[in-house]
């Protein structure tokens, strides 16, 4: 008889609860895939316990099913209304989200308007050469570093935090973070929704020009502004896109070289040879070649 680890058993329990709640709500797997922003195959893998039940997916399931995230993780709803004490090492663990392990420090508190999280960020050498994964969601956030160093990106701005340093920002601005300087980082993340409504799911940033313009309006001249005009309605939704200055447009010179001028070290391509040797090619390298 095959043995199953404690973690695998926990994952199977959560997957079973998601399936049971979905059936109670009368939702199809296609509908749940749409609500969790996954493909149906990815959703089915998660519901069967073979997929990645990460922080984002569990949050989206909880919102889609109208339950608290604790219902999925622990099988019961929060009961405490006045205060809750979480002893050291006793936070509710949620793993495998963007290289982070999250511990919720108030999982037993009813109708909370904040998600206080103790977070462990694993140092990943390869992540040092990639763009930081950015997410956005409603509310505001405070991150306070306990140990190690944390590189935080909010919009286009980056800063490195050390022990005792903190950063406060609007969570609706695309943001992300990684451990740097060769070791893991531990920090507190306090995510607040001032409306008092449940904290929405983390939503991956859409890297289209229109989406980035809506998420981070500023006075900086974006490259695409030279070639695209976007008409928005009163709600800020794009209604029309028109192209301009197309007669002499050359993607290599007008886009690639311009990115090299602005951000020469930005990763443009990653080449892996047959012997699995990696070659990282920046936009400046492309411009030179």
N, C-alpha and C positions, 0 to 999 in steps of 0.2 A: 504494500500500500504506500503510495507516494506521500511524503511528508510535506506539510505546508507551514511556512513561516508565520510568525505573528503578524507581520506587515501584510503578507498575502491574504491572510484571513480577514484582516481589517478592510482591505480593498474589496474583497468579495462581499463583505457585509454592506459596504457603502453602495456597491454596484447593485446589489439586490434591493436595497431601499429605493434607489432611483427608479428601478424598473417597477417596483410595487406602487410607488407614488405616481408614476406616469400612467399606469393602468387605472389607478383610482381616478385620476383626472380625465381619463378617456383620450389621452393624446397618443398619436401615432409616433413611430420612431422617426418618420420624415419630419413631423412637426417639431419634435424635440431637437433634431439635428439643426433645423433652421433657428430655433430659439437659442441654441448653444453655439451657433456659428461654427458647426463642424459639418463634415460630410456624413451621410447616413452610415457608411462603413466605419468611420471614426467613432460615431456615437454608439453603434452596436458593439464595438470593441470595448468602449468604456462601460457600457451597461452590462456586458458579460464579465467584466473584471479583468480583461486582458489588455485594455488600453490605459492611457495615462490619465489617471484621475487627479489632475492638477488643480491648483487653487482657482484658476479662472473657470475651468469647466464646472467645478462643484458650485461656485457662486451662481453661474448662469442657470444651472439645474434648479437651485433653490429658488431663484426668482421666477423661473418658468413654471415651477410647481406650486408656488405660493407658500413655501415653508421657510423656516429659518435654516441656515446652513448646518446648525447643530442637529437638526432632525436627520439630515443625511449622514453626518459623521458619527454621531453618537446614538441616534435612534430615539431621541427625545428632545423636547423643546426647552429653551432656557426657562428657569423658574424664579430666579432671584430678581427682586425689584428695587431693593434698597441699596445693597452693596454686594460685592463679590470679592473674595480673596483668592488669588492664585499663587500657590507656593512655588518656590524656585524649582524649575524643571517640570512643572505640572500643567503648562499651557497646552491647549489643544493643538496637536501637530497637523500641519497640512504641508505635504512635500511636493517636490518636483515642479516648481513654478519659476521659470527663468533662472535656474541655477540657485534658487533660494529655498530654504526650509523655513516655514512660517509657524509660529506658535501664538495662537490667539489667547490673550490674557484676560478676556472678559466673555468667554463663550457661554457662560451660564447666566448672563445678565439679560433680562427681558427688555425688549424695545430700546436697545442701546443705539445711540446716535453716532458712535465712534467705534472703530475697529482698532484696539490697541494690540500691536503685534510685536513679538520678539522675533528677530529675523537673523538667520545664519546664512551668509553669502559665501559660497565656496569659491576659492580662487581658481580660475581656469586660465591657463596660459594662452590657449587659443583665442579666448574672448578678448584678450588685449589687442588683437589685430582686426577685430570685427567691429562693425557699427553696434552700438548698444541697442538692445531690443527696447523699444519704447511702447508704453501703454498710456491710456488716458481713461479717466472716469470722473464722475461728479465729486464735488467736495474739495477739501483742502487736506494737506498732509504735512506732518512734522516727522523728520528723520533725525535721530540722535545716535551718534556712533559710540559704541561701548569699547570695542577693541578692533585693531586692524585699521585699514584704510579703505574708504569707499569713494569711487568715482561716480558722481551723480550728474546726469544730464537732464536739464529741464528746458524744453524747446531746443534752441541752438546753443544754450549756455552750458558749460561744463565746469565743475569744481571738484576738488578732492578734499574729503573730510577725514580728520583723524579723531582719536579718542576725545570725547567731550565736545566735539564740533557738532553743529546741528544745521538743518536747512528746513525752511518752511515755504511751501509753494502751493499754488492752485493745481489740484489733481487733474483738472480739465486740460491743462497744458501737457502735451506728450512728454513723458518722463521715463527714466530707467536708470539702473545703477549696476555696477559690478565691483567686486573686490579687486584691489590692486596692490602693487608692491610685494608680491610674492607670498601672501598669506591670506587666510580666510578673514572675513570681517563679521562682527556681530553688531547689530544696532536695533534700536526701537523705532518702529514706524507707527505713528498715530494717525489713522485716516479718519477724517471727520466729515460728515454730511450735515451742514448747518440747518437743513430743512427738517431734520428729524426722521426722514424716510430711510428705509434700508439702504445701505451702501450698494450702489449698482455694481454689476460685474465689471472687471477690468476689460477694456476693449482695446484690441490691438490697433495701432495707428494705421490708417490707410495712407499710403505714400503717393497719392495722386496729387498733382499740383493744386487742384481745387480744394481737396481736403486739408492740405497743409496750410493753405491760405486762410481757410475758415478757422483752423485750430490755433494759428498763431499769427494774427494780423500784426504787421509792423511796417516800418517805413523803408526797410531794406529792399533793394531792387533785386527781385528774384530773376533768374535767367529766363524762365518761361514768360515773364511779363513782356519781354521783347517780341514774342511771337504769338501770344495768345491773349485774347480779351474774353473775360467771363462776365456774363450778365446774371445778376442775382435778383430774386424777388424780395418782397418785404421781409420774409422770414430768413433770408440769407441762403436760400436754396438755389443752386445754379440752374438757370433756365436755358442758357444759350452760350455756346462757345464758338468764337470766330478766330481764324488764324490771320496773321499779318506778317509782313516782311519776309515772305516766303520765296521771293524771286531769286535771291542769292543765298538762301539758307543752306548751310553745310553742317551736318550734325557733328562731325569730328572737330571742326574749327570753332563752331558757334556754341557747342554744348560741352564736349569733352575737354577741350582746351581751356574753356572758361572755368570749369570746375577745377582743373589743375591749377589755374591761377589763384583761385579763391581758397582751395583746400588741397594742396598738393599731395599730402600724405593719405588722403582718403582712399580706401580700398576700392579698386575698379574691377579687378579680376583675381581669381584664385585658380592657379594651374596645378594639377596633380599629375605627375608622370606615372608611367607604368610601374616604377619601383616605389610609388607612393611618396615621392619627394615633392614637397609643396614649394610653389613659387608664388609669392604675393606681389601683385602688380598694382601700383598706385596710379592715380590719374596722371601724376607727373611722369611716371614711367611711360604711360601710353602716349603722352604728348611728345616725349623725346623720341619715341620710336616711330 
